Amino acid sequence: MKAMALTGIRQMEMIELPVPEIIHDNDVLIQMKVVGVCGSDVHYYTRGKIGSQVVQYPFPVGHEGAGEVIKVGPAVTSVKPGDRIAIEPAMPCGKCDQCKVGRPHTCRKLRFLGCPGQAYGCLSEYIVMPEDSCFKIADTLSYTDAAISEPLAIGLYAVNQSIPLKGATIGILGFGPIGMSVLLSAKAKGGEQFYVTDLVPERLQIAKDCGAVWTGNPANGDVVGQIKAKEPLLLDVVFECCGKQEAIDQAVELLKPGGKLMVIGIPEFDRWSFNVDQMRHKEICIQNVRRQNHTVEETLELMEEKKIDVSKMATHRFPFATTKEAFDLVTDYRDGVMKAMIDF
């Protein structure tokens, strides 16, 4: 089978790999149909690592995927050959202390699609996943919807971990796919007052179309001052979705006393810094968000019920053979890209 593998910094080639086989009774063989390009994939593409996770070349990345079930192991009951599925990229052990207390996303032995040292990614014609990672989708949802359910589930998990949103003032700093996933999820949960920042004008327009009451570009003015003018009592919760120190600094300034900072963005550096004086005096709560936990099914239900519309997220499409072009586009934030999708 063909797989698209990273072969060096900003280098990618199509390679041949054996078709994976069903080994365990709960394994599912999947033919990939659509894969979304994630910001973490781009980190591996441009830097060869995220923190301690270092790529050993060649290595296929990709974890936002959807496909068709081809074959199942003898113990599989929830899906069957021919089913269209969304794929949860996390593969927890189910036995460690974290799994037993309902935190499989921080499993001690977690394996994750497209994560160096854990599992090859889904930028391959076929993959094998455990049954628990496979979610049958409704006929009304497309493969693109199913692939987007992965980042959307992260946004929903972040929202569920934050605060009651009814009547809250909400900041979203960075409106890429995760920022958009937060807004769509928060809106579905009753949020109304969204203040959104991003450096890409086209993304800010999408934010307005999705319900933001205010948008601003940090490169063009004092976004903190402008938001403060509209919300003198400041914001109840801020979602940091871009992995930038400047956004953390802005979030601390924008939060009201007792506010909550949700840290979702993956930075390219090893340490955040915080204004201790403001953090202490405001008694700000910081919540890190690690991927998602038990939200895939809720995400798919919200999409099926039309409570979340992701139609504006997939802005660009590429055939599998030109995956590198998609990665270059996303890396350079060209052409107003929100989410690039790879079609098999």
C-alpha angles and dihedrals in degrees: 000000000000123000131178108230136186108241101176142333106325088350126121134169139178110250136181120245133170115265105259116249134222106254105158126054091243096049123124124201110216132192106213118234107169135010128186121217109238129201090242089056087055091051088058090045096051102030106019093231150046109214108304093351105098124182118240105203133269096039131154112219130188131110107173100088150144131189151146124280110242103172137357137204120251094260096051114112108154098066136028138192110294095029118132110227146184114223126227102207096206119095109188123188094235091214109073127092092262094052091047093055093049099265104114089150088070094040113158090230100032119162117199131189113257094008115131113249092014114063141335113258130249097256083108132097091244136019136176119225134172116261092249089064094055122087121183111226129218120257089247092063124080128218087255090055089049093051092047090052087078098065089032090058089056090054091048092048090051091050092048089051094050125065139299101288101202105117093354125138109232132197124198113189109194118024103208120124093297093048089049090048089054093050094047092047094045091049090052088052094054103273117146112162107071124170110190134188131187140148095231113081094205090056091052089054089053089050090055090048089052094053110275111155091206136015132186142178113226089208091062103047151331102309093177092055092046093051091046089054089057096038108031091173088055130225131314097213135008124197112207103207107162107060095236127138090219089060092052090051091049091047093054090050093047099048120095120226108291091020124147127235115205110200110202106141119100110228126209090229134067105238137044121209126209136197097249095195094057094039092053099041093047093040090224118191117221120206120185116208117216109195107285140308127207095336105108095091093045089048093052091047092052090050093047091049090051091240088123122040115194096176093115095053103073101067100158136034132198134181115246092254092060097048091127090062089056092051092049091050093051093042092056097037089232128170094012092290117187102167128356115207127203116216120204 
